[in-house]
Amino acid sequence: GYQPQLTGVAGDVAMMMRSSLRLRLLLPRCRLGAVCRFMSSLPDYQEIPMPALSPTMEVGTISKWQKKEGDEISAGDVLADVETDKAVVAFESVEEGYLAKILVEEGTADVAVGSVVAIMVEDSSSVAAFKDYKLPSDSTAAAASPDPKPSPSPEPTPPPPPP
């Protein structure tokens, strides 16, 4: 059939919309920066990492969760208060969806930046699937656990007795 050719900005927009639709049909739904599990019995989800809330932050403490599991989240909502190396800062969501699982409890100290602290889903009906969810052992949450104690160094050898 006949398809009118759009020119200028209207043509560019129409082309981007067609490309975006084609891309969405070919790729699974997963937001930029998210780690989604496509070969899993779980619904699509997004892992929420501990953000760097200050330029020098390497670890933080979740002092209080402002949302609870099952709550609807909008972009800009405060998920938790995080104690950094300098202050207590609001950890805001950049996505919208539902908080399915909190993986790091309030008061957990020294959670490494980038460690997964929660799981978010798009539909409220998906929240229940994460009730007993635990991170796989090879996940970045391992970075949240304290470093193992170094093995004690052997006792120094005593000097020989004087002759």
BABA-36096 format. One record per residue: x, y negated, z negated of N, C-alpha, C in turn. Coordinates in pm, whole numbers, plus 50000, padded with zeros to 5 digits. Layout:
BEGIN
XYZXYZXYZ...
***
This chain:
BEGIN
500815011850000500005000050000500864987550000500194976650024500874963850029501174959049888502414954849861502794948849733503374935149763502754924849707503274911449732504674909949673505544902849739506894900449691506914887249614507304887849488507414875749408508844870649417508964857449420510294851549430510574842949308511834839249293512214830449183512084837449048511744829648947511634834748809510544845248800509424843248868508324852948863508794866448918509594866349023510124878749080511084885548984511924877448919512874882948822512144889548705511114882948655510344888248543509644901248583509044901348701508344913348748509334924948762510524922248812511524932748828511974938048691512184929048594512604933448460511514941748394510264938048414509164945648352509094959648412509244960648545509234973848609510404982248561511594976148552512794983248506512624987748361512084978948278511884982248137510894993748122509814993448199508825004148193509445017348239510215016848348510865028848399511835034348294512585025648230513545029748127512815035948009511705030147967510945035547855510375049247886510015051648011509475064548048510565075248051511805071148080512895080748091513575083647958513645073647871514355075247745513385077247629513785085147528512945086447410512865072947339511795070947262511635058347189512625057947074513515048647080514495046946974514995032646982514965025646873515375011646874516895010346879517334999146929518744996346940519404997346803520495004446795521235005546671520715016346577519625022746614519045032946527519645046546559519605055146463520005068946485518735077146473518225081646585516995089446585517325104046609516565112646552516765127046570515725132046668516175135946788515225140146890515025155346890515995162746840515895177246839515565181846697514585175846636514245178446498512755180546486512355187346379510925189146355510325176546294511165167046257510675154546199510225144946309509285136046276508915125646373510115116246394510095108546504511155098646527511265089646406512505086346371512715077646256513975069446277514135059746189515295051046194515985051546060517295053546061518075053145938518405038545908518155034445786518435020745744519765020845668520805014445722522105014445654522235002945554523155004645459523504993645367524164982945452523604970745451524194960145534525364953345462526214946845539527244938145482526584924545461526304921245337525574908945306526484897245274527784899645277528754888745265529974892945349530774883345390531914886645477532904896345413533004896245281533984904845214533364917445155532064919245172531384930745109531804943845173532244953245089532574966845132531634976945069531174973844947530224982244875529224973144807528074978744771527054971144701526254980144609525464973744524524584980944432523154976744460522274986444484520864983044503520294980744363520104968044329519644965044194518134966944180517374964444289515924966544282515364968144422514564978644441513814980244567512564971444556512344962644653511154954044655509984960844726510264971144803509224979044871509314993244820508205000344829508225014444788507865023344906508115036144890507845045544999506385044645040506165044045171504815042945225504395028745257505125018845204504775004845230505005001145376504104992645428504294987145563505324976045554506234975845651507334966245653507224957845779507374944845764507434935745878508854930145886509274926046004510584919846019510654907845926511714906745850511884895645756511464899045614510754910245594510394914345457511644918145380511664914945251512774918845165512564933445124513504942045161513424956145124513954958344983515074951844953515724954044823516594942144787516924941444658517924931944611519214939744596520284934344657521564941244656522594932344588523294938244491524374931244423525634933344504526204922344553527444923044631528604919844538529774918144598530944914344519530844900044468529874892244521529774878144484528444874344418527334880644455526014876444407524974887144435523744884744389522614893444424521944887044545521814894844652521334889744779520134898044825519164891444891518004898544946518414906145072518044918845079518284927345195516994927345274516974920045388515764918545468515734928345584514544932945617514364941945730514414934045860515034939845961515024933646093514054940946184513464951546133512514959646209511164959646140510164965046209508874967146145508524981746153507764986246055507375000246048506905003445908507205015645864506805020145730508025026145662508205022645535509315028145457508945042545421509615052145484509255066245467509975072645349511245068945329512015075445223513115066245173513205064945042514315057944979515335068644942516535067344995517575077444973518575073544866518685060744836519595055944733518755048844627518755054344508517925049044400518455035844345517565028244282517965015844216519085018644117520025009344110521115010644016522305018644066522175024844183523305032444237524405022644276525545024144212526655014844233527575019644345528315010344401529355013044500528865020744621527715016344676527205022244800527945015344914528645023244994529465017645102528605011245210529085000045263528424993545377528335003845490527165005045550526965014545659526355027645614526365030445483525755042745432524245041745445523595052745477522145052945494521495052045356520625041945339519965040045209518475043045215517885043245336516445045645349516125050145491514895055045507514385059545636513115051645667512995046845792511815039545835511195046745955509865046845961509135052846073508185042546131507695045146252506795035546318505345036846272504905049246239503505051546207503345056146062502315051245996502075055145856501835070145844501305076345949501035090645944502325098845941503475092845972504745099945972505445099845836504995091445745505655089845615505705103045539504615110545535504535122845457505575133245500505995133145626506965142845675508325141245608508575129745545509875127045483509845128145331508745133545276508595134445130509795141245065510265152345119511375159845060512665158645141512745148345225513885146745314515165143745235516235150245276517575147645223518485145545343519465136945328520415134745436521245147245459521595150045585522515161145612523845158245542524565168445506525805166545431526875159245511526785159545645527785152645726527415138145754526385133045685525905119545709526815109045646526585096645684527355085645629527035083345482526015089745428525705087945286526825093645201527605102645258528735107945182529665096545142529665085845220530495074345186530005067545060528745069745022528195063544902528625070844776529065083344790529475090744672530865086144630531135086544501532435081844456533555090644511534725084844528535855092544577536175103544477536575115144528536935125744433538165121544353538245126444231539375122944145540645128644209541695120444215542925125844271543475136644179544115146644237544655157244152545785151344070545845155343943546885149443858548265153243911549185143843901550525146843947551195155943845552085164543890552705173743795553515165943692553625172043575554405165743468555845164243516556465152943484557865151743524558715162143448559715166843516560585176643451561425169643345561405175243222562195168543116563685169443149564425159443104565875160043131566495171943057567585177043109568215188343039568715183942902568755193342807569225189442672570705185542678571065176342592572495172042593573395183842551574615184642604575505195942570576045195442428
***
